[in-house]
Amino acid sequence: MTLIKDLVSGDEFTGFYLIKELEVKQTNATPPKDYLDIVLCDASGQLPAKYWDASTRDKETFFPMGLVKVRGLVQTYRERLQIKIMQIRPAADADGVTLTDFVRSAPIRPVDLIYTIKQATASIEDQEIRSIVSFCVDKVEDKLMHYPAAKTHHHAYFAGLAYHVVRMLEIGDFMCRQRPFLNPDFIKAGIILHDIAKPEEMTAQLGIVSEYSVKGKLVGHISMASNWITEAALRLDIDLDSEKVIGLHHLVLSHHNLGEWGSPVQPQTPEAVALHHIDTLDAKLQMVEDALDTTPESEPWTPFIRGLENKAVYRLKV
């Protein structure tokens, strides 16, 4: 079977894939015709696909998180690869394929990622900060075992959120050693808490986000995490006006940096400035790594990366 990452323009192929996303749309023709706008994926990557002239039966047969056998043609549309589906059917038991075979996962076992996060929490020296972080982690520990960090932008796969946090902890540890004026407790706490409410913001199965929850749409993970800090402080009888609690709120509320990116305030403590850039660095480098990993080695350029101002990345021949 041909892996998604190995497909190039002009390839005609047949194989089994997972429908990651599916939406019924209509063409601009007169009269308009229904078609299926699909994202096909396997463990190596994903590509958009179109199934034209979809019948009523097709619209009732295919759905997100369904395994399918596809015969398709790879085309280039607006400088991006796209699959024209010529034949498609649901996978059957006799095909011998299982859902987990097609799910991309973090390169480190989820149990090891959670262990690292808990060890980092336990290493926070300030007892009140440590207790607040531990309270918030406990709220979503089960979901941290498998939730992605985002729907599409970065770490968008099984256990991607925990992997993102662990990679940030590694960067944060280095920065605290290089810049001793940074408070390691706040750096660790900010890294662990900054996206801690993502599992409540999104609905995901096997690392694939199907939709954003009502609370996610109306409140968002930044506000939810800030609320959890307040809840923890109240339950632990910690002064809500203490600089520890205010500092934790500020880390979470400012980590996106700008209002148009979701932050109501900008970073105004040393640790908040560091957290924003640690988060950005890990996210953007992961976008590059993911693009390189899912692009055939024969291709010198990756597809355009939305999170990098829609730029492609070139693979230097050295």
C-alpha positions in Angstrom: 0.0 0.0 0.0 1.3 3.5 -0.9 1.8 5.8 2.1 0.3 9.3 1.9 3.8 10.8 2.3 5.1 8.9 -0.7 2.4 10.1 -3.1 3.5 12.6 -5.8 1.6 14.4 -8.5 0.5 12.1 -11.3 0.4 8.9 -9.2 -2.5 6.6 -9.6 -2.8 4.4 -6.5 -5.1 2.0 -4.5 -5.0 1.6 -0.8 -6.6 1.8 2.6 -6.9 5.1 4.4 -8.7 6.8 7.3 -11.2 9.6 6.6 -10.0 12.3 9.0 -12.5 14.9 7.9 -15.5 14.9 5.6 -17.9 17.6 4.5 -20.6 17.5 1.8 -20.3 20.5 -0.5 -21.7 21.6 -3.8 -20.1 22.6 -7.1 -20.6 25.9 -8.8 -22.3 24.2 -11.7 -25.9 24.8 -12.8 -27.6 22.9 -11.3 -25.0 22.4 -8.5 -23.9 18.9 -7.8 -22.9 17.4 -4.4 -19.4 16.2 -3.8 -17.5 14.9 -0.7 -14.7 17.2 0.5 -12.4 14.7 2.4 -9.1 14.6 4.2 -7.5 11.2 3.9 -4.8 10.2 6.3 -2.6 7.4 7.4 0.2 7.2 10.0 2.6 9.0 7.6 0.5 12.1 6.8 -2.7 13.4 5.2 -3.9 14.9 1.9 -7.1 16.6 0.9 -9.3 14.6 -1.5 -12.4 15.2 -3.6 -15.1 12.6 -4.5 -17.2 14.2 -7.2 -20.8 13.5 -8.1 -21.6 12.0 -4.7 -24.9 10.1 -4.5 -27.4 10.1 -1.7 -26.0 6.6 -0.8 -22.4 8.0 -0.7 -23.5 10.7 1.7 -25.0 8.1 4.0 -22.1 5.7 3.8 -18.9 7.7 4.4 -18.1 9.6 7.6 -15.1 10.9 9.6 -13.0 8.2 11.4 -14.1 5.6 8.9 -11.6 3.3 7.1 -12.0 3.2 3.4 -10.4 1.6 0.3 -9.6 4.2 -2.3 -8.5 4.2 -5.9 -7.3 7.7 -6.6 -5.2 10.0 -8.7 -2.9 12.6 -7.2 -3.2 16.0 -8.8 -1.7 19.4 -8.2 -4.2 22.2 -7.4 -3.0 25.7 -6.6 0.5 24.3 -6.0 -0.7 21.8 -3.4 -1.3 18.0 -3.8 -4.9 16.9 -3.9 -6.4 13.4 -4.5 -9.2 12.8 -7.0 -11.1 9.8 -5.8 -12.2 7.5 -8.6 -13.5 4.7 -6.5 -14.2 4.4 -2.8 -15.7 1.8 -0.5 -15.8 1.2 3.3 -13.2 -1.2 4.6 -14.5 -4.6 5.5 -13.4 -7.0 8.3 -12.0 -9.3 5.6 -9.6 -6.6 4.6 -7.6 -7.1 7.8 -7.0 -3.4 8.6 -7.6 -1.7 11.9 -8.1 1.9 12.9 -5.0 2.2 15.0 -2.8 1.3 12.0 -3.7 4.6 10.4 -3.3 6.9 13.4 -0.2 9.1 13.8 1.2 9.2 17.3 3.9 11.0 19.3 7.3 9.4 19.0 7.4 8.8 22.8 5.0 6.4 24.7 2.1 8.4 26.3 2.8 6.7 29.7 6.4 8.0 29.6 5.2 11.5 28.6 2.8 11.6 31.5 5.5 10.4 33.9 7.8 13.2 32.8 5.0 15.8 33.3 4.3 14.5 36.8 8.0 14.4 37.6 8.3 18.1 36.5 5.3 18.9 38.6 6.8 17.2 41.7 10.0 19.1 41.2 8.3 22.5 41.6 9.8 23.7 44.9 7.0 26.1 46.0 4.4 24.0 47.6 1.4 26.2 46.7 2.4 26.5 43.0 3.0 22.7 42.9 -0.4 22.0 44.5 -2.2 24.2 41.9 -0.4 22.6 39.0 -1.1 19.1 40.3 -4.8 19.9 40.8 -5.1 21.0 37.2 -3.2 18.1 35.8 -5.3 15.6 37.7 -8.4 17.1 36.0 -7.3 15.9 32.6 -4.7 13.2 33.2 -6.6 10.4 31.4 -7.2 12.6 28.3 -3.6 13.8 28.3 -2.7 10.2 27.4 -4.1 10.6 23.9 -5.2 14.2 23.2 -3.5 16.2 20.4 -2.3 19.8 21.0 -4.4 21.2 18.1 -6.7 20.2 15.3 -4.3 20.9 12.5 -1.5 23.4 13.3 1.0 21.5 15.5 1.3 18.2 17.4 -2.1 17.3 15.9 -1.8 13.6 16.6 -2.2 10.9 19.3 -0.6 12.2 22.6 0.5 15.3 20.8 -0.4 17.6 23.7 1.7 15.7 26.2 4.6 15.6 23.7 4.4 19.3 23.2 4.5 19.9 27.0 7.5 17.6 27.5 9.4 19.2 24.6 8.7 22.6 26.1 9.9 21.5 29.5 13.2 20.5 28.0 13.5 24.0 26.4 12.5 25.6 29.6 15.0 23.7 31.6 17.8 24.9 29.3 16.6 28.5 29.4 16.5 28.6 33.2 20.1 27.4 33.3 21.1 29.9 30.7 19.1 32.8 32.2 19.2 32.4 36.0 16.9 35.4 36.5 14.0 33.2 35.4 12.0 31.5 38.2 12.1 27.7 37.4 8.9 27.1 39.3 6.9 29.6 37.2 8.5 28.3 34.0 7.5 24.7 34.7 4.1 25.7 35.9 3.4 27.9 32.9 4.5 25.2 30.5 2.3 22.6 32.1 -0.7 24.8 32.5 -0.7 26.9 29.3 -2.7 24.3 27.3 -3.9 22.1 30.1 -7.6 22.8 29.2 -7.2 21.8 25.5 -8.8 18.4 26.2 -12.0 20.2 27.4 -11.8 22.6 24.4 -11.8 19.9 21.7 -13.5 16.6 21.0 -11.0 14.1 19.9 -10.7 10.3 19.2 -7.3 8.6 18.7 -5.6 12.0 18.4 -8.0 13.3 15.7 -10.2 16.3 16.5 -13.7 16.0 15.2 -15.0 19.3 16.5 -14.6 22.0 19.2 -16.8 21.6 22.3 -19.5 24.2 23.1 -17.4 25.3 26.1 -14.3 25.4 23.8 -16.1 27.7 21.4 -17.7 29.9 23.9 -15.0 30.1 26.6 -11.7 28.6 25.2 -8.8 26.8 26.7 -7.1 30.0 28.0 -10.0 31.1 30.0 -10.8 27.6 31.2 -7.2 27.1 32.5 -7.3 30.4 34.3 -10.6 29.4 35.9 -9.0 26.1 37.0 -6.2 28.0 38.7 -8.9 30.0 40.7 -10.7 26.7 41.5 -7.5 25.1 42.7 -6.6 28.1 44.9 -10.1 28.2 46.5 -10.0 24.4 47.2 -6.5 24.6 48.6 -7.2 27.7 50.7 -4.6 29.8 48.8 -5.0 33.6 48.7 -6.4 34.5 45.3 -4.6 37.9 45.5 -1.2 36.4 46.2 1.4 37.1 43.6 1.8 33.3 43.1 -1.8 33.0 41.9 -1.7 36.2 39.9 1.5 35.1 38.3 0.0 31.8 37.2 -3.0 33.5 35.8 -0.8 35.9 33.9 1.3 33.1 32.4 -1.8 31.3 31.0 -3.6 34.5 29.9 -0.7 36.0 28.1 1.0 33.0 26.4 -0.6 33.6 23.0 0.9 37.2 23.2 -1.7 39.1 21.2 -5.4 39.7 21.5 -6.0 38.5 17.9 -4.3 35.2 18.9 -6.5 34.8 21.9 -4.6 36.4 24.8 -6.4 39.1 26.7 -3.1 40.5 28.0 0.5 40.6 26.7 3.4 39.0 28.6 4.6 41.3 31.3 6.7 39.1 33.6 10.0 37.5 32.7 8.6 34.1 32.9 5.6 35.0 30.7 7.8 36.4 28.0 9.9 33.2 28.1 6.8 31.0 28.1 5.4 32.7 24.9 8.6 32.2 23.0 9.1 28.6 24.3 5.6 27.7 23.1 6.1 29.4 19.8 9.5 27.9 19.2 8.3 24.3 19.9 5.1 24.7 17.9 6.8 26.2 14.8 9.7 23.7 14.8 7.2 20.9 15.1 5.4 22.3 12.1 8.6 22.1 10.2 9.5 18.6 11.4 6.0 17.3 10.6 6.1 18.9 7.1 9.6 17.3 6.4 8.5 13.9 7.8 5.3 13.8 5.7 7.0 15.0 2.4 8.7 12.5 0.2 12.5 12.8 0.4 12.5 13.2 -3.4 10.6 16.5 -3.0 13.0 19.4 -2.2 10.1 21.6 -0.9 7.5 20.9 1.7 3.9 21.9 1.1 3.0 25.4 2.3 2.8 25.6 6.1 0.0 27.7 7.4 1.5 28.4 10.8 4.7 29.7 9.1 3.0 32.5 7.3 2.0 30.0 4.6 5.7 29.4 3.5 7.2 26.2 2.3 10.4 24.8 3.7 13.3 23.8 1.5 15.4 20.7 2.3 19.1 21.6 1.8 21.1 19.1 -0.2 24.1 18.7 2.2 
